[in-house]
Amino acid sequence: MDEQIIEKITQLAKKLLSLMNYTVNDIEVKQENNLGWWLMLKVENPQVLIGQKGINLASFQHLLRILVHRELNQPVNFVVDINDYKKRKIFHLQSMAFQAVRRVKNSRRVEVLAPMSAFERKIIHSSLARIKGIKTQSLGEEPNRRVVIKPQEEESDLQDKFIEGQV
């Protein structure tokens, strides 16, 4: 991402936050490992801005992406994180996924995780992609779409079992 795009993202984020009566203590745009570009914000009292289960943060990110797209006449993909909320969330999701993998490998049984957002499912899938002996897939319809972790050789029709309530 070039400097002009980074500058436009930070400028629009600051303006949007000031309209919402938030003061930005620190702002940084950087590339995070294999997760793409991140806008890292530090604000005081972030609870309302993040919202329950990050719903307000997701809305803020969506709105900011629209504003950036409108200003630059091109779509720009980035993740907005406030006071490391998403980083902590990713760490929690990865820990939960690795624990589930241990259970699946030990029991040789399928494990179905709780419903998750698309972002959360992507984190799980990408975190487990290189682990030998297991497969992941998403099943169900939004908002109840879930990640399923199963042994590699498990070739049964899992979706039928899931629909019938056997899993």
C-alpha positions as CSV (number, residue, x, y, z in Angstrom):
1,M,0.0,0.0,0.0
2,D,1.5,3.3,-0.9
3,E,2.0,6.3,1.3
4,Q,-0.9,8.3,-0.3
5,I,-3.4,5.5,0.5
6,I,-2.0,5.2,4.1
7,E,-2.3,8.9,4.6
8,K,-5.9,9.0,3.3
9,I,-6.9,6.1,5.6
10,T,-5.4,7.8,8.7
11,Q,-6.9,11.2,7.8
12,L,-10.4,9.8,7.2
13,A,-10.2,7.6,10.4
14,K,-9.2,10.7,12.5
15,K,-12.0,12.8,11.0
16,L,-14.6,10.1,11.5
17,L,-13.5,9.5,15.1
18,S,-13.5,13.2,15.8
19,L,-17.1,13.4,14.5
20,M,-17.9,10.7,17.0
21,N,-16.2,12.7,19.8
22,Y,-13.3,10.3,20.1
23,T,-9.7,11.5,20.4
24,V,-7.1,9.3,18.8
25,N,-4.1,8.8,21.0
26,D,-2.1,6.8,18.5
27,I,-2.7,5.7,14.9
28,E,-0.6,3.4,12.7
29,V,-1.2,1.5,9.4
30,K,1.0,-1.5,9.0
31,Q,1.1,-4.9,7.4
32,E,0.4,-7.7,9.9
33,N,1.9,-11.1,9.0
34,N,-0.4,-12.9,6.6
35,L,-3.5,-10.9,7.7
36,G,-3.0,-8.0,5.4
37,W,-3.0,-4.2,6.2
38,W,-4.2,-3.1,9.6
39,L,-5.2,0.3,10.9
40,M,-4.2,0.3,14.6
41,L,-6.0,2.8,16.7
42,K,-5.5,3.7,20.4
43,V,-8.4,5.6,22.0
44,E,-9.6,6.3,25.5
45,N,-12.7,4.5,26.6
46,P,-13.0,2.2,23.6
47,Q,-15.9,0.1,24.9
48,V,-18.7,1.8,23.0
49,L,-16.6,2.1,19.9
50,I,-15.9,-1.6,20.0
51,G,-19.4,-2.7,21.1
52,Q,-20.7,-6.0,22.2
53,K,-18.7,-8.8,20.5
54,G,-17.1,-6.1,18.2
55,I,-20.2,-5.3,16.3
56,N,-19.6,-1.5,16.5
57,L,-16.0,-1.9,15.4
58,A,-17.2,-4.0,12.4
59,S,-19.6,-1.2,11.5
60,F,-16.9,1.5,11.9
61,Q,-14.5,-0.5,9.7
62,H,-17.2,-0.9,7.0
63,L,-18.0,2.8,7.1
64,L,-14.3,3.7,6.9
65,R,-13.7,1.4,4.0
66,I,-16.6,3.0,2.1
67,L,-15.2,6.5,2.8
68,V,-11.7,5.5,1.7
69,H,-13.2,3.8,-1.5
70,R,-15.2,7.0,-2.3
71,E,-12.2,9.3,-1.8
72,L,-9.7,7.2,-3.7
73,N,-12.0,5.8,-6.3
74,Q,-10.8,2.3,-5.6
75,P,-11.5,-0.4,-3.1
76,V,-8.9,-0.7,-0.3
77,N,-8.9,-3.7,2.0
78,F,-7.7,-3.2,5.6
79,V,-8.7,-4.3,9.1
80,V,-9.4,-1.7,11.8
81,D,-8.3,-2.7,15.3
82,I,-8.9,-0.6,18.4
83,N,-6.7,-0.9,21.5
84,D,-5.6,-4.4,20.2
85,Y,-9.1,-5.8,20.5
86,K,-8.9,-7.9,17.3
87,K,-5.3,-9.0,18.1
88,R,-6.5,-10.4,21.4
89,K,-9.5,-11.9,19.7
90,I,-7.3,-13.7,17.2
91,F,-5.1,-15.0,19.9
92,H,-8.2,-16.4,21.8
93,L,-9.6,-17.9,18.6
94,Q,-6.2,-19.6,17.7
95,S,-5.9,-21.0,21.3
96,M,-9.4,-22.4,21.1
97,A,-8.8,-23.9,17.7
98,F,-5.5,-25.6,18.7
99,Q,-7.3,-27.1,21.8
100,A,-10.0,-28.4,19.5
101,V,-7.4,-29.9,17.2
102,R,-5.8,-31.8,20.2
103,R,-9.2,-33.2,21.1
104,V,-10.0,-34.2,17.5
105,K,-6.6,-35.9,17.1
106,N,-6.9,-37.7,20.4
107,S,-10.5,-38.8,20.0
108,R,-10.6,-39.1,16.1
109,R,-14.0,-37.5,16.4
110,V,-15.4,-34.4,14.6
111,E,-15.7,-31.2,16.6
112,V,-18.1,-28.4,15.7
113,L,-17.2,-25.0,17.0
114,A,-19.7,-22.3,18.1
115,P,-21.2,-20.0,15.4
116,M,-18.7,-17.3,14.2
117,S,-18.4,-14.3,11.9
118,A,-16.7,-14.7,8.6
119,F,-13.6,-13.0,10.0
120,E,-13.4,-15.4,12.9
121,R,-13.9,-18.4,10.7
122,K,-11.1,-17.2,8.4
123,I,-8.8,-16.9,11.3
124,I,-9.6,-20.5,12.4
125,H,-9.2,-21.9,8.9
126,S,-5.9,-20.1,8.2
127,S,-4.5,-21.0,11.6
128,L,-5.2,-24.7,11.1
129,A,-4.5,-25.0,7.4
130,R,-1.0,-26.4,7.8
131,I,-1.7,-28.9,10.6
132,K,-1.4,-32.4,9.3
133,G,-4.1,-35.0,10.0
134,I,-7.1,-32.6,10.2
135,K,-9.4,-30.8,7.9
136,T,-11.6,-27.8,8.5
137,Q,-14.8,-26.6,6.7
138,S,-17.6,-24.2,7.4
139,L,-21.1,-25.5,7.6
140,G,-24.5,-23.9,8.2
141,E,-26.1,-20.6,7.2
142,E,-25.4,-17.1,8.5
143,P,-25.6,-16.1,11.3
144,N,-25.1,-19.7,12.6
145,R,-22.3,-20.7,10.3
146,R,-19.7,-22.8,12.2
147,V,-16.2,-24.2,11.7
148,V,-16.0,-28.0,11.7
149,I,-12.7,-29.6,12.6
150,K,-12.4,-33.3,11.6
151,P,-9.7,-36.0,11.2
152,Q,-8.2,-35.9,7.7
153,E,-9.4,-39.4,6.7
154,E,-13.0,-38.6,7.9
155,E,-14.9,-38.7,4.6
156,S,-18.4,-39.2,5.8
157,D,-21.1,-36.9,4.6
158,L,-20.7,-34.5,7.6
159,Q,-23.2,-32.0,6.3
160,D,-26.1,-34.5,6.4
161,K,-25.1,-35.5,9.9
162,F,-24.9,-31.9,11.0
163,I,-28.3,-31.1,9.5
164,E,-29.8,-34.2,11.2
165,G,-28.4,-33.1,14.5
166,Q,-26.0,-36.1,15.0
167,V,-22.9,-33.9,15.2
